[in-house]
């Protein structure tokens, strides 16, 4: 199983790891795209006013331009520890034991805006870039990333993809059609037997789900296998057999 997670706008600053090494990141075929975005982001930082406009920064966020300017020299930290926010707070990776973190390394990619999908333990510097930001000199994010990311995911040959990304990041690299894939929508019961989608708790539930998987480390190699694990774990999934999208009821 390969799990695809979205990133978070909020991140832990600093780090104690060596500076960024693009060759150390997962999906090495994406190195050209990563280098182009990295170079464009650093170049943009030379003009703070333009950088603030492109990145949508307010007056109190202008110091994040300097964060991007230092991308090649800044210290790194594992991606799973770099991101904060609702999903990553619920996952709470820093409190997991070594075996659970090794499982995350083997099974989880986090889809960052400047680097594409990276491994859970890949060392990342702090940065500021959203999925929709179009950098000067580059094509739109979708044109820059989508085909390359889909091809890279296909080449990694996972038996099954559990796609927990937001729509904005799915657009930057749809799961390959050659690999069985499943996306989850988090819902709650509503009146009349219906369900309604959740927003804030959607991220929390997905973080809890990945944490539970990392702790239990099931051997899931198919959509059917995931549904069986979820059933055994007391999780309630709704959806037709063979559907590419299921509802997780919380």
DRENPA-3360 file (N, C-alpha, C; in nm, 2 decimals, always signed):
BEGIN
1 = XXXXXXXX = +0.08/-0.12/+0.00/+0.00/+0.00/+0.00/+0.09/+0.12/+0.00 ~ +0.05/+0.22/-0.08/+0.11/+0.35/-0.08/+0.01/+0.46/-0.04 ~ +0.03/+0.54/+0.06/-0.06/+0.64/+0.10/-0.01/+0.78/+0.06 ~ -0.09/+0.85/-0.01/-0.06/+0.99/-0.05/-0.13/+1.09/+0.04 ~ -0.05/+1.18/+0.10/-0.10/+1.28/+0.19/-0.08/+1.42/+0.13 ~ -0.17/+1.51/+0.17/-0.15/+1.65/+0.13/-0.05/+1.71/+0.23 ~ +0.01/+1.82/+0.19/+0.10/+1.89/+0.29/+0.02/+1.98/+0.38 ~ +0.08/+2.07/+0.45/+0.01/+2.17/+0.53/+0.08/+2.30/+0.51;
9 = XXXXXXXX = +0.00/+2.41/+0.51/+0.05/+2.54/+0.50/+0.14/+2.57/+0.62 ~ +0.10/+2.52/+0.74/+0.18/+2.55/+0.86/+0.29/+2.44/+0.88 ~ +0.41/+2.49/+0.92/+0.52/+2.40/+0.93/+0.61/+2.44/+1.05 ~ +0.68/+2.34/+1.10/+0.78/+2.36/+1.20/+0.90/+2.44/+1.14 ~ +0.94/+2.54/+1.20/+1.06/+2.61/+1.15/+1.19/+2.54/+1.18 ~ +1.30/+2.58/+1.12/+1.43/+2.53/+1.16/+1.45/+2.38/+1.12 ~ +1.53/+2.31/+1.21/+1.57/+2.17/+1.18/+1.71/+2.15/+1.22 ~ +1.75/+2.03/+1.22/+1.89/+1.99/+1.26/+1.96/+1.91/+1.15;
17 = XXXXXXXX = +1.89/+1.88/+1.04/+1.95/+1.80/+0.93/+2.03/+1.88/+0.84 ~ +2.11/+1.81/+0.75/+2.19/+1.88/+0.65/+2.10/+1.95/+0.55 ~ +2.16/+2.05/+0.48/+2.08/+2.12/+0.38/+2.02/+2.02/+0.27 ~ +1.92/+2.07/+0.20/+1.85/+2.00/+0.10/+1.94/+1.93/+0.00 ~ +1.91/+1.80/-0.02/+1.97/+1.72/-0.13/+1.86/+1.66/-0.21 ~ +1.84/+1.72/-0.33/+1.73/+1.67/-0.42/+1.75/+1.53/-0.45 ~ +1.87/+1.48/-0.46/+1.90/+1.34/-0.49/+1.86/+1.24/-0.38 ~ +1.83/+1.30/-0.26/+1.79/+1.21/-0.15/+1.64/+1.19/-0.14;
25 = XXXXXXXX = +1.56/+1.26/-0.22/+1.42/+1.25/-0.22/+1.36/+1.13/-0.29 ~ +1.25/+1.09/-0.24/+1.18/+0.98/-0.31/+1.14/+1.02/-0.45 ~ +1.10/+0.93/-0.54/+1.06/+0.95/-0.68/+1.17/+1.03/-0.75 ~ +1.29/+0.98/-0.76/+1.40/+1.06/-0.82/+1.38/+1.11/-0.96 ~ +1.29/+1.05/-1.04/+1.26/+1.10/-1.17/+1.21/+1.24/-1.17 ~ +1.16/+1.29/-1.06/+1.11/+1.42/-1.05/+1.22/+1.53/-1.03 ~ +1.34/+1.49/-1.03/+1.45/+1.59/-1.00/+1.45/+1.71/-1.09 ~ +1.43/+1.69/-1.22/+1.42/+1.81/-1.31/+1.31/+1.91/-1.27;
33 = XXXXXXXX = +1.20/+1.86/-1.24/+1.09/+1.95/-1.20/+1.12/+2.02/-1.07 ~ +1.17/+1.94/-0.98/+1.21/+2.00/-0.85/+1.31/+2.11/-0.86 ~ +1.41/+2.08/-0.94/+1.52/+2.18/-0.96/+1.46/+2.31/-1.02 ~ +1.37/+2.30/-1.11/+1.32/+2.42/-1.18/+1.23/+2.50/-1.08 ~ +1.15/+2.43/-1.00/+1.07/+2.51/-0.90/+1.16/+2.57/-0.79 ~ +1.26/+2.49/-0.75/+1.35/+2.55/-0.65/+1.42/+2.67/-0.70 ~ +1.48/+2.66/-0.82/+1.55/+2.78/-0.87/+1.45/+2.90/-0.89 ~ +1.33/+2.87/-0.94/+1.24/+2.98/-0.96/+1.19/+3.04/-0.83;
41 = XXXXXXXX = +1.18/+2.96/-0.73/+1.13/+3.02/-0.60/+1.24/+3.10/-0.53 ~ +1.37/+3.06/-0.54/+1.48/+3.14/-0.49/+1.50/+3.27/-0.57 ~ +1.49/+3.26/-0.70/+1.50/+3.38/-0.78/+1.39/+3.48/-0.75 ~ +1.27/+3.43/-0.73/+1.15/+3.52/-0.69/+1.18/+3.59/-0.56 ~ +1.25/+3.52/-0.47/+1.28/+3.58/-0.34/+1.37/+3.71/-0.35 ~ +1.43/+3.73/-0.46/+1.52/+3.84/-0.47/+1.44/+3.97/-0.49 ~ +1.31/+3.96/-0.52/+1.22/+4.07/-0.52/+1.11/+4.05/-0.42 ~ +1.13/+4.10/-0.30/+1.03/+4.07/-0.19/+0.89/+4.11/-0.22;
49 = XXXXXXXX = +0.87/+4.23/-0.29/+0.73/+4.27/-0.32/+0.66/+4.18/-0.41 ~ +0.74/+4.14/-0.52/+0.68/+4.04/-0.62/+0.66/+3.91/-0.55 ~ +0.75/+3.86/-0.47/+0.73/+3.74/-0.40/+0.61/+3.74/-0.32 ~ +0.59/+3.84/-0.24/+0.47/+3.85/-0.16/+0.34/+3.85/-0.24 ~ +0.34/+3.91/-0.36/+0.22/+3.91/-0.44/+0.20/+3.77/-0.50 ~ +0.30/+3.70/-0.55/+0.29/+3.57/-0.61/+0.24/+3.47/-0.51 ~ +0.30/+3.48/-0.39/+0.28/+3.38/-0.28/+0.16/+3.41/-0.20 ~ +0.10/+3.53/-0.22/-0.02/+3.57/-0.14/+0.01/+3.60/+0.00;
57 = XXXXXXXX = +0.12/+3.66/+0.03/+0.16/+3.69/+0.17/+0.11/+3.83/+0.21 ~ +0.06/+3.83/+0.33/+0.02/+3.96/+0.39/+0.14/+4.02/+0.46 ~ +0.12/+4.15/+0.51/+0.24/+4.22/+0.57/+0.31/+4.15/+0.68 ~ +0.23/+4.07/+0.76/+0.29/+4.00/+0.87/+0.36/+3.87/+0.83 ~ +0.35/+3.83/+0.70/+0.41/+3.71/+0.65/+0.53/+3.73/+0.56 ~ +0.57/+3.86/+0.55/+0.68/+3.89/+0.46/+0.81/+3.82/+0.49 ~ +0.83/+3.78/+0.62/+0.96/+3.71/+0.65/+0.97/+3.58/+0.59 ~ +0.86/+3.53/+0.53/+0.86/+3.40/+0.47/+0.93/+3.40/+0.33;
65 = XXXXXXXX = +0.94/+3.52/+0.28/+1.02/+3.54/+0.16/+1.17/+3.50/+0.18 ~ +1.22/+3.54/+0.30/+1.36/+3.51/+0.34/+1.37/+3.35/+0.36 ~ +1.27/+3.29/+0.41/+1.27/+3.15/+0.43/+1.29/+3.08/+0.29 ~ +1.22/+3.12/+0.19/+1.24/+3.07/+0.05/+1.38/+3.10/+0.00 ~ +1.43/+3.22/+0.03/+1.56/+3.25/-0.03/+1.67/+3.16/+0.02 ~ +1.65/+3.10/+0.14/+1.75/+3.01/+0.20/+1.73/+2.87/+0.18 ~ +1.65/+2.83/+0.08/+1.61/+2.69/+0.06/+1.73/+2.60/+0.04 ~ +1.83/+2.64/-0.03/+1.94/+2.55/-0.06/+2.04/+2.54/+0.06;
73 = XXXXXXXX = +2.03/+2.63/+0.16/+2.13/+2.62/+0.27/+2.06/+2.60/+0.40 ~ +1.93/+2.61/+0.41/+1.86/+2.59/+0.54/+1.87/+2.45/+0.59 ~ +1.86/+2.43/+0.73/+1.86/+2.30/+0.78/+1.73/+2.23/+0.75 ~ +1.73/+2.10/+0.75/+1.62/+2.02/+0.71/+1.57/+1.94/+0.83 ~ +1.45/+1.88/+0.82/+1.39/+1.79/+0.91/+1.30/+1.69/+0.84 ~ +1.28/+1.57/+0.88/+1.19/+1.48/+0.81/+1.06/+1.54/+0.78 ~ +1.01/+1.51/+0.65/+0.89/+1.58/+0.61/+0.77/+1.55/+0.70 ~ +0.76/+1.43/+0.76/+0.65/+1.40/+0.84/+0.65/+1.48/+0.97;
81 = XXXXXXXX = +0.77/+1.53/+1.01/+0.78/+1.62/+1.13/+0.78/+1.77/+1.09 ~ +0.81/+1.80/+0.96/+0.81/+1.94/+0.92/+0.67/+2.00/+0.92 ~ +0.57/+1.92/+0.88/+0.43/+1.98/+0.87/+0.36/+1.97/+1.00 ~ +0.28/+2.08/+1.02/+0.19/+2.08/+1.14/+0.05/+2.10/+1.09 ~ -0.04/+2.14/+1.17/-0.18/+2.15/+1.12/-0.26/+2.03/+1.17 ~ -0.39/+2.04/+1.13/-0.49/+1.94/+1.19/-0.45/+1.80/+1.15 ~ -0.42/+1.76/+1.03/-0.39/+1.63/+0.99/-0.26/+1.58/+1.06 ~ -0.16/+1.66/+1.05/-0.03/+1.61/+1.11/-0.03/+1.62/+1.26;
89 = XXXXXXXX = -0.11/+1.70/+1.32/-0.12/+1.70/+1.47/-0.19/+1.57/+1.51 ~ -0.29/+1.53/+1.43/-0.36/+1.40/+1.47/-0.27/+1.28/+1.44 ~ -0.19/+1.29/+1.34/-0.10/+1.18/+1.31/+0.01/+1.17/+1.42 ~ +0.06/+1.29/+1.46/+0.16/+1.30/+1.57/+0.28/+1.21/+1.55 ~ +0.34/+1.22/+1.44/+0.45/+1.13/+1.40/+0.57/+1.14/+1.50 ~ +0.60/+1.25/+1.56/+0.72/+1.25/+1.65/+0.70/+1.16/+1.77 ~ +0.58/+1.12/+1.81/+0.56/+1.03/+1.92/+0.55/+0.89/+1.88 ~ +0.56/+0.86/+1.76/+0.56/+0.72/+1.71/+0.69/+0.65/+1.74;
97 = XXXXXXXX = +0.69/+0.52/+1.76/+0.82/+0.45/+1.78/+0.89/+0.42/+1.65 ~ +1.01/+0.37/+1.66/+1.09/+0.35/+1.54/+1.03/+0.26/+1.44 ~ +0.96/+0.16/+1.48/+0.90/+0.06/+1.38/+0.79/+0.13/+1.31 ~ +0.71/+0.21/+1.38/+0.60/+0.29/+1.31/+0.66/+0.39/+1.21 ~ +0.76/+0.46/+1.25/+0.82/+0.55/+1.16/+0.89/+0.49/+1.04 ~ +0.94/+0.37/+1.05/+0.99/+0.29/+0.94/+0.88/+0.26/+0.85 ~ +0.76/+0.22/+0.90/+0.64/+0.19/+0.82/+0.60/+0.32/+0.74 ~ +0.60/+0.43/+0.80/+0.57/+0.56/+0.73/+0.67/+0.58/+0.62;
105 = XXXXXXXX = +0.79/+0.55/+0.64/+0.89/+0.57/+0.54/+0.87/+0.48/+0.42 ~ +0.82/+0.36/+0.44/+0.80/+0.27/+0.34/+0.66/+0.29/+0.27 ~ +0.57/+0.35/+0.33/+0.43/+0.35/+0.28/+0.37/+0.49/+0.25 ~ +0.43/+0.60/+0.29/+0.37/+0.73/+0.28/+0.45/+0.83/+0.20 ~ +0.38/+0.90/+0.11/+0.44/+1.01/+0.04/+0.35/+1.13/+0.08 ~ +0.42/+1.25/+0.09/+0.35/+1.37/+0.12/+0.37/+1.46/+0.00 ~ +0.26/+1.51/-0.06/+0.27/+1.59/-0.18/+0.30/+1.73/-0.16 ~ +0.42/+1.77/-0.16/+0.46/+1.91/-0.14/+0.45/+1.99/-0.27;
113 = XXXXXXXX = +0.43/+2.12/-0.25/+0.42/+2.21/-0.37/+0.55/+2.23/-0.44 ~ +0.67/+2.25/-0.37/+0.79/+2.28/-0.45/+0.86/+2.15/-0.49 ~ +0.84/+2.03/-0.42/+0.92/+1.91/-0.45/+0.83/+1.80/-0.50 ~ +0.70/+1.82/-0.52/+0.62/+1.70/-0.56/+0.61/+1.61/-0.44 ~ +0.56/+1.48/-0.46/+0.55/+1.39/-0.36/+0.69/+1.35/-0.30 ~ +0.70/+1.36/-0.17/+0.83/+1.32/-0.11/+0.80/+1.21/+0.00 ~ +0.90/+1.14/+0.03/+0.89/+1.03/+0.13/+0.86/+1.09/+0.27 ~ +0.80/+1.02/+0.36/+0.76/+1.07/+0.49/+0.88/+1.11/+0.57;
121 = XXXXXXXX = +1.00/+1.04/+0.55/+1.12/+1.07/+0.63/+1.22/+1.15/+0.54 ~ +1.18/+1.19/+0.42/+1.28/+1.27/+0.34/+1.30/+1.40/+0.41 ~ +1.43/+1.44/+0.41/+1.46/+1.57/+0.48/+1.43/+1.69/+0.40 ~ +1.34/+1.78/+0.45/+1.29/+1.90/+0.38/+1.33/+2.02/+0.46 ~ +1.36/+2.13/+0.39/+1.37/+2.26/+0.46/+1.23/+2.32/+0.48 ~ +1.23/+2.42/+0.56/+1.10/+2.50/+0.57/+1.09/+2.58/+0.44 ~ +0.96/+2.60/+0.39/+0.94/+2.68/+0.27/+0.80/+2.74/+0.28 ~ +0.77/+2.82/+0.18/+0.63/+2.88/+0.16/+0.60/+2.87/+0.01;
129 = XXXXXXXX = +0.50/+2.79/-0.02/+0.45/+2.78/-0.16/+0.32/+2.69/-0.15 ~ +0.22/+2.75/-0.22/+0.09/+2.67/-0.22/+0.07/+2.61/-0.35 ~ -0.02/+2.52/-0.36/-0.05/+2.44/-0.48/-0.08/+2.52/-0.60 ~ -0.15/+2.64/-0.58/-0.20/+2.72/-0.69/-0.10/+2.83/-0.74 ~ +0.00/+2.85/-0.66/+0.09/+2.96/-0.70/+0.17/+2.93/-0.83 ~ +0.16/+3.03/-0.92/+0.24/+3.01/-1.05/+0.36/+3.10/-1.04 ~ +0.48/+3.03/-1.05/+0.60/+3.10/-1.04/+0.65/+3.16/-1.17 ~ +0.71/+3.28/-1.17/+0.75/+3.34/-1.30/+0.85/+3.25/-1.37;
137 = XXXXXXXX = +0.83/+3.24/-1.50/+0.92/+3.16/-1.58/+0.88/+3.01/-1.60 ~ +0.78/+2.97/-1.52/+0.73/+2.83/-1.52/+0.59/+2.82/-1.57 ~ +0.56/+2.70/-1.62/+0.42/+2.67/-1.66/+0.33/+2.67/-1.54 ~ +0.20/+2.66/-1.56/+0.11/+2.65/-1.44/+0.15/+2.52/-1.36 ~ +0.12/+2.52/-1.23/+0.16/+2.41/-1.15/+0.11/+2.27/-1.21 ~ -0.01/+2.27/-1.26/-0.07/+2.15/-1.31/+0.01/+2.10/-1.43 ~ +0.05/+2.19/-1.53/+0.12/+2.15/-1.64/+0.27/+2.11/-1.61 ~ +0.32/+2.18/-1.51/+0.46/+2.15/-1.47/+0.47/+2.01/-1.40;
145 = XXXXXXXX = +0.37/+1.97/-1.32/+0.38/+1.86/-1.24/+0.30/+1.73/-1.28 ~ +0.18/+1.75/-1.33/+0.08/+1.64/-1.33/+0.13/+1.52/-1.40 ~ +0.18/+1.53/-1.53/+0.22/+1.41/-1.60/+0.34/+1.35/-1.54 ~ +0.44/+1.43/-1.50/+0.56/+1.37/-1.44/+0.53/+1.30/-1.31 ~ +0.44/+1.35/-1.22/+0.41/+1.29/-1.10/+0.33/+1.16/-1.12 ~ +0.24/+1.16/-1.21/+0.16/+1.04/-1.24/+0.26/+0.93/-1.29 ~ +0.35/+0.97/-1.38/+0.44/+0.87/-1.43/+0.53/+0.81/-1.32 ~ +0.58/+0.90/-1.23/+0.67/+0.86/-1.13/+0.59/+0.77/-1.03;
153 = XXXXXXXX = +0.47/+0.79/-1.00/+0.39/+0.70/-0.92/+0.37/+0.57/-0.98 ~ +0.35/+0.57/-1.11/+0.33/+0.44/-1.18/+0.46/+0.36/-1.18 ~ +0.57/+0.43/-1.20/+0.70/+0.36/-1.21/+0.74/+0.30/-1.07 ~ +0.69/+0.36/-0.96/+0.72/+0.30/-0.83/+0.64/+0.17/-0.80 ~ +0.54/+0.14/-0.89/+0.47/+0.02/-0.89/+0.41/-0.02/-0.75 ~ +0.34/+0.06/-0.69/+0.27/+0.02/-0.56/+0.16/-0.08/-0.60 ~ +0.13/-0.17/-0.51/+0.01/-0.26/-0.54/-0.12/-0.19/-0.53 ~ -0.13/-0.08/-0.45/-0.25/-0.02/-0.42/-0.22/+0.12/-0.36;
161 = XXXXXXXX = -0.30/+0.22/-0.41/-0.28/+0.36/-0.36/-0.40/+0.40/-0.28 ~ -0.38/+0.45/-0.16/-0.48/+0.51/-0.07/-0.46/+0.66/-0.08 ~ -0.54/+0.74/-0.16/-0.52/+0.88/-0.19/-0.60/+0.96/-0.09 ~ -0.53/+1.03/+0.00/-0.59/+1.11/+0.10/-0.57/+1.26/+0.07 ~ -0.52/+1.29/-0.05/-0.49/+1.43/-0.08/-0.61/+1.52/-0.10 ~ -0.60/+1.65/-0.09/-0.70/+1.74/-0.13/-0.71/+1.75/-0.28 ~ -0.82/+1.80/-0.33/-0.83/+1.81/-0.48/-0.72/+1.89/-0.55 ~ -0.68/+1.99/-0.48/-0.57/+2.08/-0.54/-0.44/+2.00/-0.56;
169 = XXXXXXXX = -0.41/+1.91/-0.48/-0.29/+1.83/-0.50/-0.31/+1.71/-0.58 ~ -0.43/+1.65/-0.58/-0.46/+1.55/-0.68/-0.44/+1.60/-0.82 ~ -0.48/+1.72/-0.85/-0.47/+1.78/-0.98/-0.32/+1.80/-1.02 ~ -0.23/+1.80/-0.92/-0.09/+1.81/-0.95/-0.02/+1.68/-0.98 ~ -0.10/+1.57/-0.98/-0.04/+1.44/-1.00/-0.15/+1.33/-0.98 ~ -0.24/+1.31/-1.06/-0.34/+1.21/-1.04/-0.28/+1.07/-1.03 ~ -0.35/+0.99/-0.95/-0.30/+0.85/-0.93/-0.30/+0.78/-1.07 ~ -0.20/+0.70/-1.11/-0.20/+0.64/-1.24/-0.31/+0.54/-1.26;
177 = XXXXXXXX = -0.37/+0.54/-1.37/-0.48/+0.44/-1.40/-0.43/+0.30/-1.40 ~ -0.30/+0.27/-1.40/-0.25/+0.14/-1.40/-0.24/+0.08/-1.26 ~ -0.27/+0.16/-1.16/-0.26/+0.11/-1.02/-0.40/+0.13/-0.95 ~ -0.44/+0.02/-0.89/-0.57/+0.04/-0.81/-0.56/+0.15/-0.71 ~ -0.65/+0.24/-0.70/-0.65/+0.35/-0.61/-0.78/+0.37/-0.55 ~ -0.78/+0.43/-0.43/-0.90/+0.46/-0.35/-0.88/+0.59/-0.28 ~ -0.98/+0.68/-0.29/-0.98/+0.80/-0.22/-1.09/+0.79/-0.11 ~ -1.07/+0.86/+0.00/-1.16/+0.86/+0.11/-1.22/+1.00/+0.14;
185 = XXXXXXXX = -1.35/+1.00/+0.16/-1.42/+1.12/+0.20/-1.47/+1.10/+0.34 ~ -1.44/+1.19/+0.44/-1.48/+1.18/+0.57/-1.62/+1.24/+0.59 ~ -1.71/+1.16/+0.64/-1.85/+1.21/+0.66/-1.90/+1.17/+0.80 ~ -2.02/+1.23/+0.83/-2.09/+1.19/+0.95/-2.24/+1.16/+0.92 ~ -2.30/+1.09/+1.00/-2.44/+1.06/+0.98/-2.53/+1.19/+0.99 ~ -2.63/+1.20/+0.90/-2.72/+1.31/+0.91/-2.86/+1.26/+0.92 ~ -2.96/+1.34/+0.92/-3.10/+1.30/+0.93/-3.14/+1.22/+0.81 ~ -3.23/+1.13/+0.83/-3.30/+1.06/+0.72/-3.21/+0.95/+0.66;
193 = XXXXXXXX = -3.10/+0.91/+0.74/-3.01/+0.81/+0.69/-2.91/+0.86/+0.59 ~ -2.90/+0.99/+0.57/-2.80/+1.05/+0.48/-2.67/+1.07/+0.55 ~ -2.57/+1.11/+0.48/-2.44/+1.15/+0.54/-2.41/+1.29/+0.49 ~ -2.33/+1.36/+0.57/-2.28/+1.49/+0.52/-2.13/+1.50/+0.54 ~ -2.06/+1.56/+0.45/-1.92/+1.57/+0.45/-1.87/+1.66/+0.56 ~ -1.75/+1.64/+0.61/-1.69/+1.72/+0.71/-1.58/+1.80/+0.65 ~ -1.54/+1.91/+0.71/-1.43/+1.99/+0.66/-1.31/+1.98/+0.76 ~ -1.32/+2.05/+0.87/-1.21/+2.04/+0.97/-1.18/+1.90/+1.01;
201 = XXXXXXXX = -1.28/+1.83/+1.05/-1.26/+1.69/+1.10/-1.22/+1.59/+1.00 ~ -1.23/+1.63/+0.87/-1.19/+1.55/+0.76/-1.04/+1.52/+0.78 ~ -0.96/+1.63/+0.80/-0.82/+1.62/+0.81/-0.78/+1.55/+0.94 ~ -0.85/+1.57/+1.05/-0.82/+1.51/+1.17/-0.84/+1.36/+1.16 ~ -0.95/+1.31/+1.10/-0.98/+1.17/+1.09/-0.87/+1.10/+1.00 ~ -0.83/+1.17/+0.89/-0.73/+1.11/+0.81/-0.59/+1.10/+0.88 ~ -0.56/+1.20/+0.96/-0.44/+1.19/+1.04/-0.44/+1.07/+1.14 ~ -0.56/+1.05/+1.21/-0.58/+0.94/+1.30/-0.57/+0.81/+1.23;
209 = XXXXXXXX = -0.63/+0.80/+1.10/-0.62/+0.68/+1.03/-0.48/+0.64/+0.99 ~ -0.40/+0.73/+0.95/-0.26/+0.70/+0.91/-0.18/+0.66/+1.04 ~ -0.21/+0.73/+1.15/-0.14/+0.69/+1.27/-0.17/+0.55/+1.31 ~ -0.30/+0.51/+1.30/-0.34/+0.38/+1.33/-0.27/+0.27/+1.24 ~ -0.27/+0.31/+1.11/-0.20/+0.22/+1.02/-0.06/+0.20/+1.05 ~ +0.01/+0.31/+1.09/+0.15/+0.30/+1.12/+0.18/+0.22/+1.25 ~ +0.09/+0.22/+1.34/+0.10/+0.15/+1.46/+0.07/+0.00/+1.44 ~ -0.04/-0.03/+1.37/-0.08/-0.17/+1.35/+0.00/-0.23/+1.23;
217 = XXXXXXXX = +0.04/-0.16/+1.13/+0.12/-0.20/+1.02/+0.06/-0.33/+0.95 ~ -0.06/-0.32/+0.90/-0.12/-0.43/+0.83/-0.06/-0.45/+0.70 ~ -0.06/-0.57/+0.65/-0.01/-0.60/+0.51/-0.13/-0.59/+0.42 ~ -0.15/-0.47/+0.37/-0.26/-0.44/+0.28/-0.21/-0.42/+0.14 ~ -0.26/-0.50/+0.04/-0.21/-0.49/-0.09/-0.32/-0.47/-0.20 ~ -0.44/-0.43/-0.15/-0.55/-0.42/-0.24/-0.66/-0.33/-0.18 ~ -0.75/-0.28/-0.26/-0.86/-0.21/-0.21/-0.94/-0.31/-0.12 ~ -0.96/-0.43/-0.16/-1.04/-0.53/-0.08/-0.97/-0.55/+0.05;
225 = XXXXXXXX = -0.84/-0.56/+0.05/-0.76/-0.58/+0.17/-0.77/-0.47/+0.27 ~ -0.77/-0.34/+0.21/-0.79/-0.23/+0.30/-0.93/-0.23/+0.36 ~ -1.03/-0.26/+0.28/-1.17/-0.26/+0.33/-1.18/-0.37/+0.44 ~ -1.11/-0.48/+0.43/-1.12/-0.59/+0.53/-1.05/-0.54/+0.65 ~ -0.93/-0.48/+0.64/-0.87/-0.43/+0.76/-0.95/-0.33/+0.83 ~ -1.01/-0.23/+0.76/-1.10/-0.13/+0.82/-1.22/-0.19/+0.89 ~ -1.28/-0.30/+0.83/-1.39/-0.36/+0.90/-1.34/-0.43/+1.03 ~ -1.23/-0.50/+1.02/-1.17/-0.57/+1.14/-1.14/-0.46/+1.25;
233 = XXXXXXXX = -1.10/-0.34/+1.20/-1.06/-0.24/+1.30/-1.18/-0.16/+1.35 ~ -1.30/-0.19/+1.31/-1.42/-0.13/+1.36/-1.44/+0.01/+1.29 ~ -1.38/+0.03/+1.17/-1.40/+0.15/+1.10/-1.52/+0.13/+1.00 ~ -1.60/+0.23/+0.98/-1.72/+0.22/+0.90/-1.69/+0.29/+0.77 ~ -1.69/+0.21/+0.66/-1.67/+0.26/+0.52/-1.80/+0.23/+0.45 ~ -1.84/+0.33/+0.37/-1.96/+0.32/+0.29/-1.92/+0.34/+0.14 ~ -1.96/+0.25/+0.06/-1.94/+0.27/-0.09/-1.95/+0.13/-0.16 ~ -1.98/+0.14/-0.29/-2.00/+0.02/-0.36/-1.87/-0.05/-0.38;
241 = XXXXXXXX = -1.87/-0.18/-0.39/-1.75/-0.26/-0.42/-1.70/-0.22/-0.55 ~ -1.57/-0.20/-0.56/-1.51/-0.16/-0.69/-1.51/-0.01/-0.71 ~ -1.58/+0.07/-0.62/-1.58/+0.21/-0.63/-1.44/+0.27/-0.60 ~ -1.40/+0.38/-0.67/-1.27/+0.44/-0.65/-1.28/+0.54/-0.54 ~ -1.40/+0.57/-0.48/-1.41/+0.66/-0.36/-1.50/+0.60/-0.26 ~ -1.46/+0.60/-0.14/-1.54/+0.55/-0.02/-1.56/+0.66/+0.08 ~ -1.67/+0.65/+0.16/-1.69/+0.74/+0.27/-1.65/+0.67/+0.40 ~ -1.57/+0.74/+0.48/-1.53/+0.70/+0.61/-1.62/+0.77/+0.71;
249 = XX = -1.71/+0.70/+0.78/-1.81/+0.76/+0.87/-1.75/+0.77/+1.01 ~ -1.75/+0.90/+1.06/-1.70/+0.92/+1.19/-1.81/+0.98/+1.28;
% end
